């Protein structure tokens, strides 16, 4: 919406050219590169799960779907934030489904 040069109305104001502003580095912060994702996956495979992740997996195995709230609360206490806890819970559920699929194949 360009301005008209008139002091009243929807497009009021002095007509000026819009500046193109470069993206800030903070706007790219949430993106994970292919390399980083691959390295994280590799480290996860080599190192295995940490003790609290094993407890989360155990909660899922014992309680099933009803234990999701307990998993979330436990993860939130360990990781410190709502978003991280939800992400970790989904990660553990995905891991468990892969384990079950692998077991079904054998």
Jmol script that loads the backbone (N, CA, C; Angstrom):
load data "model"
ATOM      1  N   UNK A   1       0.838  -1.188   0.000  1.00  0.00           N
ATOM      2  CA  UNK A   1       0.000   0.000   0.000  1.00  0.00           C
ATOM      3  C   UNK A   1       0.878   1.245   0.000  1.00  0.00           C
ATOM      4  N   UNK A   2       0.947   1.914  -1.125  1.00  0.00           N
ATOM      5  CA  UNK A   2       1.748   3.127  -1.200  1.00  0.00           C
ATOM      6  C   UNK A   2       0.922   4.327  -0.754  1.00  0.00           C
ATOM      7  N   UNK A   3       1.608   5.303  -0.228  1.00  0.00           N
ATOM      8  CA  UNK A   3       0.943   6.514   0.240  1.00  0.00           C
ATOM      9  C   UNK A   3       0.575   7.404  -0.939  1.00  0.00           C
ATOM     10  N   UNK A   4      -0.414   8.278  -0.718  1.00  0.00           N
ATOM     11  CA  UNK A   4      -0.916   9.140  -1.792  1.00  0.00           C
ATOM     12  C   UNK A   4      -0.391  10.563  -1.708  1.00  0.00           C
ATOM     13  N   UNK A   5       0.133  10.960  -0.568  1.00  0.00           N
ATOM     14  CA  UNK A   5       0.572  12.337  -0.390  1.00  0.00           C
ATOM     15  C   UNK A   5      -0.505  13.202   0.218  1.00  0.00           C
ATOM     16  N   UNK A   6      -1.686  12.644   0.429  1.00  0.00           N
ATOM     17  CA  UNK A   6      -2.797  13.366   1.061  1.00  0.00           C
ATOM     18  C   UNK A   6      -2.762  13.072   2.556  1.00  0.00           C
ATOM     19  N   UNK A   7      -3.109  14.063   3.373  1.00  0.00           N
ATOM     20  CA  UNK A   7      -2.965  13.924   4.831  1.00  0.00           C
ATOM     21  C   UNK A   7      -4.105  13.156   5.500  1.00  0.00           C
ATOM     22  N   UNK A   8      -5.143  12.804   4.758  1.00  0.00           N
ATOM     23  CA  UNK A   8      -6.253  12.044   5.333  1.00  0.00           C
ATOM     24  C   UNK A   8      -6.549  10.831   4.467  1.00  0.00           C
ATOM     25  N   UNK A   9      -7.250   9.871   5.030  1.00  0.00           N
ATOM     26  CA  UNK A   9      -7.673   8.709   4.265  1.00  0.00           C
ATOM     27  C   UNK A   9      -6.862   7.469   4.576  1.00  0.00           C
ATOM     28  N   UNK A  10      -7.199   6.398   3.879  1.00  0.00           N
ATOM     29  CA  UNK A  10      -6.613   5.089   4.137  1.00  0.00           C
ATOM     30  C   UNK A  10      -5.118   5.038   3.802  1.00  0.00           C
ATOM     31  N   UNK A  11      -4.722   5.670   2.701  1.00  0.00           N
ATOM     32  CA  UNK A  11      -3.315   5.653   2.276  1.00  0.00           C
ATOM     33  C   UNK A  11      -2.664   7.015   2.497  1.00  0.00           C
ATOM     34  N   UNK A  12      -2.937   7.615   3.649  1.00  0.00           N
ATOM     35  CA  UNK A  12      -2.436   8.969   3.919  1.00  0.00           C
ATOM     36  C   UNK A  12      -0.925   8.971   4.153  1.00  0.00           C
ATOM     37  N   UNK A  13      -0.322  10.121   4.015  1.00  0.00           N
ATOM     38  CA  UNK A  13       1.097  10.268   4.306  1.00  0.00           C
ATOM     39  C   UNK A  13       1.931  10.579   3.087  1.00  0.00           C
ATOM     40  N   UNK A  14       3.154  10.956   3.341  1.00  0.00           N
ATOM     41  CA  UNK A  14       4.092  11.312   2.281  1.00  0.00           C
ATOM     42  C   UNK A  14       4.540  10.051   1.550  1.00  0.00           C
ATOM     43  N   UNK A  15       4.497  10.039   0.235  1.00  0.00           N
ATOM     44  CA  UNK A  15       4.910   8.830  -0.501  1.00  0.00           C
ATOM     45  C   UNK A  15       6.420   8.610  -0.429  1.00  0.00           C
ATOM     46  N   UNK A  16       6.811   7.488   0.134  1.00  0.00           N
ATOM     47  CA  UNK A  16       8.230   7.139   0.246  1.00  0.00           C
ATOM     48  C   UNK A  16       8.454   5.745  -0.311  1.00  0.00           C
ATOM     49  N   UNK A  17       9.695   5.453  -0.667  1.00  0.00           N
ATOM     50  CA  UNK A  17      10.041   4.134  -1.186  1.00  0.00           C
ATOM     51  C   UNK A  17      10.289   3.172  -0.034  1.00  0.00           C
ATOM     52  N   UNK A  18       9.730   1.980  -0.098  1.00  0.00           N
ATOM     53  CA  UNK A  18       9.914   0.972   0.950  1.00  0.00           C
ATOM     54  C   UNK A  18      11.353   0.478   0.942  1.00  0.00           C
ATOM     55  N   UNK A  19      11.946   0.406   2.122  1.00  0.00           N
ATOM     56  CA  UNK A  19      13.310  -0.103   2.253  1.00  0.00           C
ATOM     57  C   UNK A  19      13.279  -1.622   2.321  1.00  0.00           C
ATOM     58  N   UNK A  20      14.260  -2.252   1.712  1.00  0.00           N
ATOM     59  CA  UNK A  20      14.389  -3.699   1.857  1.00  0.00           C
ATOM     60  C   UNK A  20      15.382  -3.944   2.995  1.00  0.00           C
ATOM     61  N   UNK A  21      14.889  -4.546   4.048  1.00  0.00           N
ATOM     62  CA  UNK A  21      15.704  -4.779   5.234  1.00  0.00           C
ATOM     63  C   UNK A  21      16.225  -6.211   5.205  1.00  0.00           C
ATOM     64  N   UNK A  22      17.508  -6.381   5.454  1.00  0.00           N
ATOM     65  CA  UNK A  22      18.121  -7.717   5.456  1.00  0.00           C
ATOM     66  C   UNK A  22      17.599  -8.533   6.630  1.00  0.00           C
ATOM     67  N   UNK A  23      17.527  -9.844   6.444  1.00  0.00           N
ATOM     68  CA  UNK A  23      17.067 -10.739   7.505  1.00  0.00           C
ATOM     69  C   UNK A  23      18.045 -10.733   8.666  1.00  0.00           C
ATOM     70  N   UNK A  24      17.508 -10.754   9.850  1.00  0.00           N
ATOM     71  CA  UNK A  24      18.352 -10.823  11.036  1.00  0.00           C
ATOM     72  C   UNK A  24      18.745 -12.277  11.290  1.00  0.00           C
ATOM     73  N   UNK A  25      19.915 -12.498  11.886  1.00  0.00           N
ATOM     74  CA  UNK A  25      20.334 -13.881  12.170  1.00  0.00           C
ATOM     75  C   UNK A  25      19.358 -14.619  13.090  1.00  0.00           C
ATOM     76  N   UNK A  26      18.688 -13.883  13.963  1.00  0.00           N
ATOM     77  CA  UNK A  26      17.757 -14.510  14.901  1.00  0.00           C
ATOM     78  C   UNK A  26      16.550 -15.117  14.189  1.00  0.00           C
ATOM     79  N   UNK A  27      16.277 -14.682  12.966  1.00  0.00           N
ATOM     80  CA  UNK A  27      15.144 -15.225  12.225  1.00  0.00           C
ATOM     81  C   UNK A  27      15.460 -16.594  11.623  1.00  0.00           C
ATOM     82  N   UNK A  28      16.727 -16.952  11.575  1.00  0.00           N
ATOM     83  CA  UNK A  28      17.130 -18.261  11.064  1.00  0.00           C
ATOM     84  C   UNK A  28      17.435 -19.241  12.198  1.00  0.00           C
ATOM     85  N   UNK A  29      17.291 -18.802  13.424  1.00  0.00           N
ATOM     86  CA  UNK A  29      17.730 -19.569  14.586  1.00  0.00           C
ATOM     87  C   UNK A  29      17.022 -20.920  14.729  1.00  0.00           C
ATOM     88  N   UNK A  30      15.734 -20.974  14.433  1.00  0.00           N
ATOM     89  CA  UNK A  30      14.959 -22.197  14.651  1.00  0.00           C
ATOM     90  C   UNK A  30      15.174 -23.268  13.593  1.00  0.00           C
ATOM     91  N   UNK A  31      15.842 -22.923  12.495  1.00  0.00           N
ATOM     92  CA  UNK A  31      16.069 -23.889  11.429  1.00  0.00           C
ATOM     93  C   UNK A  31      17.254 -24.787  11.742  1.00  0.00           C
ATOM     94  N   UNK A  32      17.081 -26.072  11.470  1.00  0.00           N
ATOM     95  CA  UNK A  32      18.182 -27.025  11.665  1.00  0.00           C
ATOM     96  C   UNK A  32      18.679 -27.452  10.296  1.00  0.00           C
ATOM     97  N   UNK A  33      19.983 -27.325  10.083  1.00  0.00           N
ATOM     98  CA  UNK A  33      20.556 -27.694   8.788  1.00  0.00           C
ATOM     99  C   UNK A  33      20.588 -29.219   8.637  1.00  0.00           C
ATOM    100  N   UNK A  34      20.766 -29.672   7.413  1.00  0.00           N
ATOM    101  CA  UNK A  34      20.819 -31.111   7.130  1.00  0.00           C
ATOM    102  C   UNK A  34      21.981 -31.764   7.882  1.00  0.00           C
ATOM    103  N   UNK A  35      23.106 -31.068   7.867  1.00  0.00           N
ATOM    104  CA  UNK A  35      24.313 -31.593   8.516  1.00  0.00           C
ATOM    105  C   UNK A  35      24.107 -31.737  10.022  1.00  0.00           C
ATOM    106  N   UNK A  36      23.540 -30.710  10.647  1.00  0.00           N
ATOM    107  CA  UNK A  36      23.303 -30.739  12.090  1.00  0.00           C
ATOM    108  C   UNK A  36      22.347 -31.864  12.453  1.00  0.00           C
ATOM    109  N   UNK A  37      21.279 -32.022  11.663  1.00  0.00           N
ATOM    110  CA  UNK A  37      20.308 -33.085  11.915  1.00  0.00           C
ATOM    111  C   UNK A  37      20.964 -34.451  11.813  1.00  0.00           C
ATOM    112  N   UNK A  38      21.818 -34.621  10.797  1.00  0.00           N
ATOM    113  CA  UNK A  38      22.508 -35.891  10.589  1.00  0.00           C
ATOM    114  C   UNK A  38      23.458 -36.183  11.754  1.00  0.00           C
ATOM    115  N   UNK A  39      24.192 -35.166  12.189  1.00  0.00           N
ATOM    116  CA  UNK A  39      25.137 -35.342  13.305  1.00  0.00           C
ATOM    117  C   UNK A  39      24.393 -35.697  14.584  1.00  0.00           C
ATOM    118  N   UNK A  40      23.285 -35.012  14.855  1.00  0.00           N
ATOM    119  CA  UNK A  40      22.500 -35.309  16.060  1.00  0.00           C
ATOM    120  C   UNK A  40      21.967 -36.728  16.046  1.00  0.00           C
ATOM    121  N   UNK A  41      21.501 -37.163  14.870  1.00  0.00           N
ATOM    122  CA  UNK A  41      20.985 -38.526  14.734  1.00  0.00           C
ATOM    123  C   UNK A  41      22.093 -39.550  14.961  1.00  0.00           C
ATOM    124  N   UNK A  42      23.258 -39.294  14.389  1.00  0.00           N
ATOM    125  CA  UNK A  42      24.409 -40.194  14.529  1.00  0.00           C
ATOM    126  C   UNK A  42      24.849 -40.282  15.987  1.00  0.00           C
ATOM    127  N   UNK A  43      24.930 -39.145  16.657  1.00  0.00           N
ATOM    128  CA  UNK A  43      25.323 -39.127  18.071  1.00  0.00           C
ATOM    129  C   UNK A  43      24.305 -39.880  18.910  1.00  0.00           C
ATOM    130  N   UNK A  44      23.024 -39.716  18.582  1.00  0.00           N
ATOM    131  CA  UNK A  44      21.970 -40.441  19.291  1.00  0.00           C
ATOM    132  C   UNK A  44      22.108 -41.944  19.147  1.00  0.00           C
ATOM    133  N   UNK A  45      22.462 -42.391  17.947  1.00  0.00           N
ATOM    134  CA  UNK A  45      22.640 -43.826  17.697  1.00  0.00           C
ATOM    135  C   UNK A  45      23.855 -44.382  18.429  1.00  0.00           C
ATOM    136  N   UNK A  46      24.957 -43.632  18.394  1.00  0.00           N
ATOM    137  CA  UNK A  46      26.205 -44.108  18.992  1.00  0.00           C
ATOM    138  C   UNK A  46      26.121 -44.083  20.520  1.00  0.00           C
ATOM    139  N   UNK A  47      25.660 -42.983  21.074  1.00  0.00           N
ATOM    140  CA  UNK A  47      25.651 -42.803  22.528  1.00  0.00           C
ATOM    141  C   UNK A  47      24.470 -43.483  23.213  1.00  0.00           C
ATOM    142  N   UNK A  48      23.399 -43.667  22.492  1.00  0.00           N
ATOM    143  CA  UNK A  48      22.207 -44.238  23.102  1.00  0.00           C
ATOM    144  C   UNK A  48      21.432 -43.170  23.856  1.00  0.00           C
ATOM    145  N   UNK A  49      20.561 -43.619  24.738  1.00  0.00           N
ATOM    146  CA  UNK A  49      19.714 -42.681  25.481  1.00  0.00           C
ATOM    147  C   UNK A  49      20.319 -42.339  26.828  1.00  0.00           C
ATOM    148  N   UNK A  50      20.019 -41.133  27.286  1.00  0.00           N
ATOM    149  CA  UNK A  50      20.451 -40.726  28.619  1.00  0.00           C
ATOM    150  C   UNK A  50      19.494 -41.357  29.641  1.00  0.00           C
ATOM    151  N   UNK A  51      19.885 -41.401  30.913  1.00  0.00           N
ATOM    152  CA  UNK A  51      19.033 -42.044  31.923  1.00  0.00           C
ATOM    153  C   UNK A  51      17.614 -41.494  32.007  1.00  0.00           C
ATOM    154  N   UNK A  52      17.459 -40.163  31.881  1.00  0.00           N
ATOM    155  CA  UNK A  52      16.101 -39.613  31.982  1.00  0.00           C
ATOM    156  C   UNK A  52      15.263 -39.983  30.754  1.00  0.00           C
ATOM    157  N   UNK A  53      15.921 -40.136  29.597  1.00  0.00           N
ATOM    158  CA  UNK A  53      15.207 -40.572  28.398  1.00  0.00           C
ATOM    159  C   UNK A  53      14.760 -42.026  28.540  1.00  0.00           C
ATOM    160  N   UNK A  54      15.599 -42.837  29.178  1.00  0.00           N
ATOM    161  CA  UNK A  54      15.221 -44.230  29.442  1.00  0.00           C
ATOM    162  C   UNK A  54      14.012 -44.298  30.371  1.00  0.00           C
ATOM    163  N   UNK A  55      13.986 -43.411  31.356  1.00  0.00           N
ATOM    164  CA  UNK A  55      12.827 -43.355  32.266  1.00  0.00           C
ATOM    165  C   UNK A  55      11.569 -42.946  31.523  1.00  0.00           C
ATOM    166  N   UNK A  56      11.701 -41.988  30.604  1.00  0.00           N
ATOM    167  CA  UNK A  56      10.552 -41.568  29.797  1.00  0.00           C
ATOM    168  C   UNK A  56      10.039 -42.736  28.952  1.00  0.00           C
ATOM    169  N   UNK A  57      10.961 -43.475  28.346  1.00  0.00           N
ATOM    170  CA  UNK A  57      10.587 -44.621  27.525  1.00  0.00           C
ATOM    171  C   UNK A  57       9.896 -45.684  28.374  1.00  0.00           C
ATOM    172  N   UNK A  58      10.401 -45.893  29.585  1.00  0.00           N
ATOM    173  CA  UNK A  58       9.800 -46.852  30.506  1.00  0.00           C
ATOM    174  C   UNK A  58       8.387 -46.425  30.894  1.00  0.00           C
ATOM    175  N   UNK A  59       8.206 -45.118  31.132  1.00  0.00           N
ATOM    176  CA  UNK A  59       6.867 -44.604  31.454  1.00  0.00           C
ATOM    177  C   UNK A  59       5.899 -44.892  30.322  1.00  0.00           C
ATOM    178  N   UNK A  60       6.370 -44.731  29.089  1.00  0.00           N
ATOM    179  CA  UNK A  60       5.541 -44.985  27.915  1.00  0.00           C
ATOM    180  C   UNK A  60       5.205 -46.467  27.801  1.00  0.00           C
ATOM    181  N   UNK A  61       6.199 -47.318  28.067  1.00  0.00           N
ATOM    182  CA  UNK A  61       5.974 -48.763  27.981  1.00  0.00           C
ATOM    183  C   UNK A  61       4.976 -49.241  29.029  1.00  0.00           C
ATOM    184  N   UNK A  62       5.126 -48.750  30.258  1.00  0.00           N
ATOM    185  CA  UNK A  62       4.284 -49.206  31.372  1.00  0.00           C
ATOM    186  C   UNK A  62       2.878 -48.620  31.289  1.00  0.00           C
ATOM    187  N   UNK A  63       2.796 -47.293  31.085  1.00  0.00           N
ATOM    188  CA  UNK A  63       1.505 -46.618  31.142  1.00  0.00           C
ATOM    189  C   UNK A  63       0.788 -46.537  29.806  1.00  0.00           C
ATOM    190  N   UNK A  64       1.530 -46.621  28.728  1.00  0.00           N
ATOM    191  CA  UNK A  64       0.915 -46.478  27.407  1.00  0.00           C
ATOM    192  C   UNK A  64       0.504 -45.045  27.149  1.00  0.00           C
ATOM    193  N   UNK A  65      -0.653 -44.879  26.520  1.00  0.00           N
ATOM    194  CA  UNK A  65      -1.131 -43.540  26.153  1.00  0.00           C
ATOM    195  C   UNK A  65      -1.526 -42.717  27.377  1.00  0.00           C
ATOM    196  N   UNK A  66      -1.933 -43.388  28.445  1.00  0.00           N
ATOM    197  CA  UNK A  66      -2.371 -42.660  29.644  1.00  0.00           C
ATOM    198  C   UNK A  66      -1.199 -42.009  30.384  1.00  0.00           C
ATOM    199  N   UNK A  67       0.009 -42.471  30.115  1.00  0.00           N
ATOM    200  CA  UNK A  67       1.184 -41.938  30.802  1.00  0.00           C
ATOM    201  C   UNK A  67       1.796 -40.718  30.133  1.00  0.00           C
ATOM    202  N   UNK A  68       1.145 -40.225  29.084  1.00  0.00           N
ATOM    203  CA  UNK A  68       1.696 -39.080  28.359  1.00  0.00           C
ATOM    204  C   UNK A  68       1.807 -37.837  29.237  1.00  0.00           C
ATOM    205  N   UNK A  69       0.827 -37.646  30.108  1.00  0.00           N
ATOM    206  CA  UNK A  69       0.866 -36.468  30.984  1.00  0.00           C
ATOM    207  C   UNK A  69       2.035 -36.579  31.965  1.00  0.00           C
ATOM    208  N   UNK A  70       2.229 -37.769  32.497  1.00  0.00           N
ATOM    209  CA  UNK A  70       3.361 -37.988  33.416  1.00  0.00           C
ATOM    210  C   UNK A  70       4.686 -37.807  32.687  1.00  0.00           C
ATOM    211  N   UNK A  71       4.752 -38.301  31.454  1.00  0.00           N
ATOM    212  CA  UNK A  71       5.957 -38.124  30.648  1.00  0.00           C
ATOM    213  C   UNK A  71       6.243 -36.642  30.444  1.00  0.00           C
ATOM    214  N   UNK A  72       5.189 -35.889  30.116  1.00  0.00           N
ATOM    215  CA  UNK A  72       5.343 -34.447  29.889  1.00  0.00           C
ATOM    216  C   UNK A  72       5.846 -33.751  31.150  1.00  0.00           C
ATOM    217  N   UNK A  73       5.225 -34.064  32.279  1.00  0.00           N
ATOM    218  CA  UNK A  73       5.607 -33.410  33.545  1.00  0.00           C
ATOM    219  C   UNK A  73       7.056 -33.725  33.904  1.00  0.00           C
ATOM    220  N   UNK A  74       7.437 -34.989  33.731  1.00  0.00           N
ATOM    221  CA  UNK A  74       8.806 -35.401  34.039  1.00  0.00           C
ATOM    222  C   UNK A  74       9.798 -34.702  33.119  1.00  0.00           C
ATOM    223  N   UNK A  75       9.480 -34.680  31.820  1.00  0.00           N
ATOM    224  CA  UNK A  75      10.361 -34.038  30.844  1.00  0.00           C
ATOM    225  C   UNK A  75      10.459 -32.537  31.108  1.00  0.00           C
ATOM    226  N   UNK A  76       9.371 -31.930  31.512  1.00  0.00           N
ATOM    227  CA  UNK A  76       9.359 -30.491  31.779  1.00  0.00           C
ATOM    228  C   UNK A  76      10.262 -30.160  32.963  1.00  0.00           C
ATOM    229  N   UNK A  77      10.227 -31.015  33.975  1.00  0.00           N
ATOM    230  CA  UNK A  77      11.086 -30.800  35.149  1.00  0.00           C
ATOM    231  C   UNK A  77      12.565 -30.914  34.761  1.00  0.00           C
ATOM    232  N   UNK A  78      12.865 -31.876  33.878  1.00  0.00           N
ATOM    233  CA  UNK A  78      14.264 -32.105  33.498  1.00  0.00           C
ATOM    234  C   UNK A  78      14.778 -31.089  32.480  1.00  0.00           C
ATOM    235  N   UNK A  79      13.906 -30.694  31.555  1.00  0.00           N
ATOM    236  CA  UNK A  79      14.354 -29.846  30.445  1.00  0.00           C
ATOM    237  C   UNK A  79      14.069 -28.359  30.654  1.00  0.00           C
ATOM    238  N   UNK A  80      13.127 -28.039  31.520  1.00  0.00           N
ATOM    239  CA  UNK A  80      12.925 -26.641  31.893  1.00  0.00           C
ATOM    240  C   UNK A  80      11.861 -25.860  31.161  1.00  0.00           C
ATOM    241  N   UNK A  81      11.356 -26.332  30.016  1.00  0.00           N
ATOM    242  CA  UNK A  81      10.334 -25.543  29.331  1.00  0.00           C
ATOM    243  C   UNK A  81       9.260 -26.434  28.712  1.00  0.00           C
ATOM    244  N   UNK A  82       8.117 -25.842  28.465  1.00  0.00           N
ATOM    245  CA  UNK A  82       6.957 -26.528  27.906  1.00  0.00           C
ATOM    246  C   UNK A  82       7.274 -27.076  26.508  1.00  0.00           C
ATOM    247  N   UNK A  83       7.826 -26.211  25.653  1.00  0.00           N
ATOM    248  CA  UNK A  83       8.121 -26.602  24.270  1.00  0.00           C
ATOM    249  C   UNK A  83       9.109 -27.757  24.203  1.00  0.00           C
ATOM    250  N   UNK A  84      10.169 -27.661  25.003  1.00  0.00           N
ATOM    251  CA  UNK A  84      11.190 -28.716  24.999  1.00  0.00           C
ATOM    252  C   UNK A  84      10.605 -30.035  25.471  1.00  0.00           C
ATOM    253  N   UNK A  85       9.734 -29.956  26.490  1.00  0.00           N
ATOM    254  CA  UNK A  85       9.117 -31.168  27.035  1.00  0.00           C
ATOM    255  C   UNK A  85       8.224 -31.832  25.996  1.00  0.00           C
ATOM    256  N   UNK A  86       7.426 -31.051  25.295  1.00  0.00           N
ATOM    257  CA  UNK A  86       6.552 -31.605  24.259  1.00  0.00           C
ATOM    258  C   UNK A  86       7.367 -32.242  23.139  1.00  0.00           C
ATOM    259  N   UNK A  87       8.436 -31.562  22.743  1.00  0.00           N
ATOM    260  CA  UNK A  87       9.294 -32.067  21.676  1.00  0.00           C
ATOM    261  C   UNK A  87       9.965 -33.380  22.083  1.00  0.00           C
ATOM    262  N   UNK A  88      10.437 -33.433  23.318  1.00  0.00           N
ATOM    263  CA  UNK A  88      11.110 -34.635  23.815  1.00  0.00           C
ATOM    264  C   UNK A  88      10.124 -35.786  23.909  1.00  0.00           C
ATOM    265  N   UNK A  89       8.891 -35.504  24.386  1.00  0.00           N
ATOM    266  CA  UNK A  89       7.871 -36.546  24.491  1.00  0.00           C
ATOM    267  C   UNK A  89       7.577 -37.134  23.113  1.00  0.00           C
ATOM    268  N   UNK A  90       7.425 -36.272  22.114  1.00  0.00           N
ATOM    269  CA  UNK A  90       7.165 -36.746  20.749  1.00  0.00           C
ATOM    270  C   UNK A  90       8.345 -37.559  20.222  1.00  0.00           C
ATOM    271  N   UNK A  91       9.555 -37.116  20.544  1.00  0.00           N
ATOM    272  CA  UNK A  91      10.763 -37.820  20.114  1.00  0.00           C
ATOM    273  C   UNK A  91      10.809 -39.229  20.706  1.00  0.00           C
ATOM    274  N   UNK A  92      10.493 -39.343  21.988  1.00  0.00           N
ATOM    275  CA  UNK A  92      10.507 -40.651  22.675  1.00  0.00           C
ATOM    276  C   UNK A  92       9.406 -41.550  22.114  1.00  0.00           C
ATOM    277  N   UNK A  93       8.224 -40.983  21.854  1.00  0.00           N
ATOM    278  CA  UNK A  93       7.128 -41.765  21.276  1.00  0.00           C
ATOM    279  C   UNK A  93       7.505 -42.289  19.892  1.00  0.00           C
ATOM    280  N   UNK A  94       8.158 -41.446  19.109  1.00  0.00           N
ATOM    281  CA  UNK A  94       8.609 -41.848  17.776  1.00  0.00           C
ATOM    282  C   UNK A  94       9.647 -42.969  17.876  1.00  0.00           C
ATOM    283  N   UNK A  95      10.566 -42.827  18.833  1.00  0.00           N
ATOM    284  CA  UNK A  95      11.601 -43.824  19.055  1.00  0.00           C
ATOM    285  C   UNK A  95      10.967 -45.169  19.447  1.00  0.00           C
ATOM    286  N   UNK A  96       9.970 -45.110  20.311  1.00  0.00           N
ATOM    287  CA  UNK A  96       9.280 -46.316  20.786  1.00  0.00           C
ATOM    288  C   UNK A  96       8.551 -47.006  19.624  1.00  0.00           C
ATOM    289  N   UNK A  97       7.937 -46.187  18.758  1.00  0.00           N
ATOM    290  CA  UNK A  97       7.225 -46.781  17.619  1.00  0.00           C
ATOM    291  C   UNK A  97       8.196 -47.457  16.660  1.00  0.00           C
ATOM    292  N   UNK A  98       9.406 -46.891  16.496  1.00  0.00           N
ATOM    293  CA  UNK A  98      10.436 -47.518  15.661  1.00  0.00           C
ATOM    294  C   UNK A  98      10.888 -48.834  16.272  1.00  0.00           C
ATOM    295  N   UNK A  99      11.063 -48.846  17.596  1.00  0.00           N
ATOM    296  CA  UNK A  99      11.472 -50.071  18.301  1.00  0.00           C
ATOM    297  C   UNK A  99      10.427 -51.169  18.118  1.00  0.00           C
ATOM    298  N   UNK A 100       9.151 -50.797  18.263  1.00  0.00           N
ATOM    299  CA  UNK A 100       8.064 -51.763  18.124  1.00  0.00           C
ATOM    300  C   UNK A 100       7.973 -52.281  16.688  1.00  0.00           C
ATOM    301  N   UNK A 101       8.165 -51.389  15.716  1.00  0.00           N
ATOM    302  CA  UNK A 101       8.106 -51.789  14.309  1.00  0.00           C
ATOM    303  C   UNK A 101       9.238 -52.758  13.985  1.00  0.00           C
ATOM    304  N   UNK A 102      10.423 -52.477  14.547  1.00  0.00           N
ATOM    305  CA  UNK A 102      11.579 -53.336  14.339  1.00  0.00           C
ATOM    306  C   UNK A 102      11.336 -54.717  14.957  1.00  0.00           C
ATOM    307  N   UNK A 103      10.715 -54.732  16.145  1.00  0.00           N
ATOM    308  CA  UNK A 103      10.424 -55.992  16.834  1.00  0.00           C
ATOM    309  C   UNK A 103       9.368 -56.802  16.061  1.00  0.00           C
ATOM    310  N   UNK A 104       8.411 -56.115  15.458  1.00  0.00           N
ATOM    311  CA  UNK A 104       7.368 -56.783  14.684  1.00  0.00           C
ATOM    312  C   UNK A 104       7.927 -57.422  13.412  1.00  0.00           C
ATOM    313  N   UNK A 105       8.970 -56.798  12.866  1.00  0.00           N
ATOM    314  CA  UNK A 105       9.581 -57.329  11.647  1.00  0.00           C
ATOM    315  C   UNK A 105      10.294 -58.648  11.920  1.00  0.00           C
ATOM    316  N   UNK A 106      10.871 -58.797  13.110  1.00  0.00           N
ATOM    317  CA  UNK A 106      11.641 -60.014  13.451  1.00  0.00           C
ATOM    318  C   UNK A 106      10.778 -61.138  13.930  1.00  0.00           C
TER     319      UNK A 106
END
end "model"
wireframe off; spacefill off
backbone 0.3
color backbone group
